[in-house]
Each structure stands twice: as structure tokens, then as C-alpha cells.
Amino acid sequence: MKTRREFIRQSAMAAAGTYLGTIGFSAKSYGRILGANDRVRLGIIGFSDRFKDTLLPSFLNHHKELNFDIAALSDLWSYRRELGINYLKGKLAHDITACRNNEELYGLKDIDAVIISTADFQHATHAIEAVKANCDAYVEKPFAETMEDNRAAFKAVKASGKIVQIGSQRRSGANYHAANEFIRSGKFGKITAVDLVWNVNQPGRWRRPDLVARLKEEDTDWKRFLINRPYEAWDPRKYLEYRLFWPYSSGMPGQWMSHQIDTVHWFSGLKHPRSVVANGGIYTWKDGRRNWDTTTAVFDYGPENDPASGFQVVFTSRMQNGSGGVGEVYYSNGGELNLVTNKISPNGGLGAREAAAMKMKANLLPEIDLSAGAPGVATSANTGADPLTSNHMRNWMECVRSRKQPNAPVEAGYSHSIATIMTNAAVRTGARAVFDEGTQEVMAGGKVFKL
């Protein structure tokens, strides 16, 4: 049986479709006409720092134009729930329904879509809940931290037909689109290597000592928080500083590498690595964490049926020295594509002297600025909305209206999760990790990698 909202929407679509067909309106124009009659009502799953400081400002940049609004917020912790409700009231100038959990939120029946920014290990389960409740979803990365969760969430999203955007915002950056087009055109040549780096010097990164001191078990729901993870005794650090503690997060792979490895899949057309090895440890921040503060992971990428071809990807990350910053550099025989400088250049390419020694021709890429002509980002008085995330949020909102696939569909999340799970398997076992296409399982040391 159709809900009243679905009936109104479908009737409006039929009427508008007949009318628009006579005057040649674009899909974008149509979406705005429909939006004037049918506001998209959002639920917020988790009042996190990520949501408050980045996702919400990005949403506020576009919500009036695209006729979206926030109707409800779900958070297990009473303090953050109240904080979130008051904060959203101040931004939107109307009441917001407070929900103690997601079951209460979906029970409201009039929620059309949700933004999910909960703990890393919860994303997959919360995505499943959303689509089963007939909601579109913006789901923060990593999409999943185990293959069991990854497969279940992928299957649920695909079966639902809902619009799900994974929070891999590089896919909405003009410079990244330019890089993808240049590589896919063949002008770059074959990718020979990729360097990914993410360095910070932040002893407080992922720490929340003030909040940890405030959180009491009776003010939240520890059992609901754990979802499908093995039971552990109450620990406010694991609740609030989960990125430091496996199996609630893989830390560096899930938080940082998932962004960068996604561009490898996007640019190369490959779905996952052939193998991963990793080395590192907790060398500096001896604060009780389980996840490494220093990581090097080495990936072999290439076609499964052609082991003689491919390229190597190296991800390095440290948390005690920020030199080198954050960056991605792609190499070919003719030069490099540098996503730090946003330049394609002949740097490192095969020069005339070296080529002549082997009776070959020089192979040097041209100088190209990937950011030249990039469109601006729609903004408002909001602060905190970085351009990539603002573009990415808008892309999802427009796709909710048009029903087109967003820039980072569920396939992107499934693939980056395979790579991060493979990395975590190598980290946790010390063995070389591979992916079994037949079973869709990550293998390390000849065994299926599980919790």
C-alpha cells in the first residue's frame, strides 16, 4: 500500500511529466518544480563532530534551493541528542524531533532520507536500516569494516533501489574528475605506481578526553552501540574514541586510506587490490590505543587474469610528524599526475638522453593544470563546509530528486571497503592478504579474515 507521501509524489510526477514534455524542461528544472510541492524530510543518524562541523554546513549550503529540511535526529547518548536538537533548532529555526535510537526515528514514517555519520563499524548496519525503512541515505566512509557487513549492506542497498551516496567526496571534485578523464583517455599512459600519504602531528587526533569524562553508561545504550561486535565491558573511550580501537574502527585504513584508495579504483577501473602487505605499530602515542599510529601498506593492483601486468600502490601514514602532509601522486612512464599541486607534468618521465641510450623515443607528458576552469562551489554564510563535501552533498541531494546514481554509489563503498579490510587483515595477522573473488572473502595466511 502506498503512503500518502508516495501517492502525492507519484501523482505530481505524472502531472509534471506530461506538462514538462510539452515545454522541454531539463531534469534539473523538473526536480525543482517537484521540490516546490514536496519537501524532502531528513533524519540525522548520529550528532557527530563530522556532521556538526562539515556535513551540516554542506547541507545548509543547498537545502533551501533544493527544498530539503531536517525533521528528526537520532543519537543514543542523551547529552549529544539534546545538544544536537538545540543546535539544529538554532540553524533551522524550527523544532526537531528527538529520537533515542534509529527505531524511533524510522517509526516517524515521514522521513524520506537520512545522513549517517556514526561510528565506523556502524555505517553498514545503519545503511541497511535506512534502505529497509525506504529511505535514501548519505553514508559516511568507511562503508564497512568487515566483509560480512560489506556484503550485507551492498546487497540491501542494491535490492532497495534507494539513492545511497558514500562519503568519498573526492568523487565530487572537479580536479579529480579532470584527473580521471585524463587517465581514462589514455593520454597519461599506463599507471606504473601510486604514492598515497597522510601525515599529521596530532596527539589529540581521535581523542575526546573531556567528553569521555562526561559520558556515563546510564545516559546511553551500550548494547545498541555495539550492534554486531563482540561484547566488551562498558568503556566510554571505545564509545567516543572508537577510531583508536579495533574492532570498532581500523583507524588509518578506514578513516584516511579509504578516501585515497577510492581514487585508485575510480581512475584505474579496478575493483580491489590483488594483494596487500603492511608494516607499522604504535611507536609514539602510548595511550592505550589498539590501532597503529604509523602504517605503511603496499598494494599490488592489476587484472586478476594477467599477473604480469599491473602497478604498485604505497600508502604511508604517521601521527607524530606532519611533514609531507596529505597527498596522492600517480606515475606513468611519461611523468606524473600530482593531486597535491593539481598538475600533470613530465616530472620523472622518460627523457631524450635516457631514451636514446636504448634507441627509444622520449616520452614526456605535457604541463596541464587540473584545476583550471573548475566551477565554483555554491556557498552561504555557513562555515565548515569544505568545497569537496559541499559539492558531494549537493550531488546526493540532486540525485534524491532525479533518481540518478550519485557520484559515489554503493559500488564505490564496497570496493574501498575490500581494500581497507585487506589492509586490516595484513595489519592484524602479519600475513599477505588477498581477495577471493568466488567467495567474496578477504584471506590472510590461508584463512578467512574475521573478527
VEXMIKE-49739 format. One record per residue (C-alpha): x, y, z; residue in one letter. Coordinates in steps of 0.5 Angstrom, whole numbers, plus 500, padded with zeros to 3 digits. Example, Ala and Ser with C-alpha at 12.3 -4.5 7.8 and 13.67 -1.06 7.14 Angstrom:
525491516a527498514s
END
This chain:
500500500m503507498k504512504t500519503r507522501r509517496e502518493f503525492i510525490r508520484q502524482s506530482a511527478m506524473a503531472a509535472a512530467g506531462t507538462y515539462l515534456g511540452t516545454i523541454g525543461f531539464s531534469a534539474k529544473s524539474y527537480g526544483r519544481i517538484l521540490g516546491a511542493n514536496d520538501r525532503v525531510r531528513l533525519g540525522i543519525i549521530g550528532f558527531s563532530d564531523r556532522f556538526k563542523d562539516t556535513l551540516l554547514p555543507s547541507f546548509l549551503n544548499h538546503h533552501k535552494e533544493l528544499n530540504f529540511d532536517i526534521a529529527a535527530l537520533s543519538d544514543l547519548w542524552s547529552y549529545r542528543r540535547e546538544l544536537g537538538i538545540n544546535y539544529l534549532k538555532g541553525k534552522l529556527a524550528h523544532d527538531i524531534t529528538a530520538c533516543r535511537n534509530n528505531e524511534e527515528l524511523y518510527g516517525l514515518k515521514d523521514i525521507d532521507a538520513v545523514i549517517i555520521s556515527t562510529a566507523d564500525f556502525q556505518h554499514a549497519t546504519h546504512a542497512i537500517e536506512a534503506v530498509k526504512a525506505n530512506c535515501d542516505a548519505y553515509v560517512e566512510k569507511p563504508f564497512a570494517e568487516t567483509m560480513e558487514d560490507n557484503r550485507a550493506a552492499f546487498k541491502a542498498v542494491k536491493a532497495s534502489g535507494k540513493i546512497v552517497q558514500i562520504g568519499s568527497q574527492r569524487r565531487s572535486g573538479a580537480n579529481y574529475h579532471a585527473a580521472n578524465e586525463f588518465i582514462r583518456s590514455g594521455k597519461f600512459g599506464k599508471i606505474t606507481a602511486v604514492d599516498l601520504v597522510w601525516n599529522v603531528n597531533q597527540p590529541g587526534r581522535w582523543r576526547r578527554p573532556d567528553l570521556v570524563a562527562r560520559l556515564k553509562e546510564e546516559d547512553t545505550d552501550w548494548k546498542r552502541f556495540l551492535i554486532n561487535r564482541p561484548y566488552e565491558a563499558w568503556d567511555p574511551r571506546k565509545y568516544l575515542e573509537y578510532r583508536l580501538f579495533w574492532p570499533y575502527s581500523s584507525g588510519m586505513p579506515g579514516q584516511w587511506m579509504s579516501h585516497q585508495i578510492d581515487t586509485v579504484h576510480w582512476f584505474s577502474g580496478l575494484k580492489h588490490p591483488r595483495s597488501v602487506v603492512a608494517n608499523g606500530g604504536i611508536y609514540t602515543w602510548k595512551d592505551g590505544r590499539r590502533n597504530w600511530d605509524t603505518t606503511t602499507a604496500v599494495f599490488d594492483y592489476g588485473p587478476e588474470n594478468d599478474p605480470a602487469s599492474g602497479f604498486q601503491v604505497v600508503f604511509t601515515s604517521r601521527m607524530q610528525n606532519g612533514s609531508g602533509g597529505v597528498g596523492e601522486v600518480y606516476y607514469s613513464n612520462g611524468g607525474e600527476l600530482n594532486l597536491v599541486t594539482n599539476k600534471i608535469s613531465p617530472n621524472g618522465g623519460l628524457g631524451a638522453r635516457e631514451a637515446a641510450a636505449m634507442k627509444m624516443k623521449a616520453n614526457l607529459l605536458p604541463e597541465i593545471d588540473l584546477s584551471a577553470g574549476a567551477p566555484g562552490v555554492a556557499t552561504s554564511a556558514n563556516t566549516g563547509a570545505d568545498p569538496l564536502t559541500s559539492n559532495h553533499m549537493r550532488n547527493w541532494m540533487e540525486c535524491v531529487r533526480s534519482r540518478k546515481q551519485p558521484n560515490a555510489p555504494v560500489e565505491a564504498g564496497y571497493s574501498h572497504s575491501i582495500a581497508t579490510i585487506m590492510t587491517n588484515a595485514a596489520v592484525r596478522t602480519g601476513a600478506r592479505a589477498v582477496f578471494d573473488e569467489g567467496t568475497q572474503e579477505v584472506m590472510a595467512g591462508g585463513k579468512v580474516f574475521k574479528l
END
